[in-house]
Amino acid sequence: MPATMMLKEIANYPVEDRIMMADAIIESLNGSNPEIDAAWSAVSRKRLGELRSGRVKGVPAATVLSRARSMCRS
């Protein structure tokens, strides 16, 4: 199946599935380092816990993207 057809189909998958697929593709390009993977896993678990507990507040994606675009223009 051509990549363009796969991308159209994948766009309909739940976001969690698309994240797993993207991670697998990136890993296939860069290889894996167990120490780095473990460190990132610890960081992401900590951040998720902070979000769920209300200790930190998330920033809407639209706000983040808007700020990033602004920074790229300047």
ZILINHU-V175700 format. One record per residue. SS is DSSP state (~ for helix, > for strand, _ for the rest). Layout:
# ZILINHU-V175700
SS
SS
This chain:
# ZILINHU-V175700
_
_
~
~
~
~
~
~
~
~
_
_
_
_
~
~
~
~
~
~
~
~
~
~
~
~
~
~
~
~
_
_
_
~
~
~
~
~
~
~
~
~
~
~
~
~
~
~
~
~
~
~
~
_
_
_
_
_
_
_
~
~
~
~
~
~
~
~
~
~
~
~
~
_
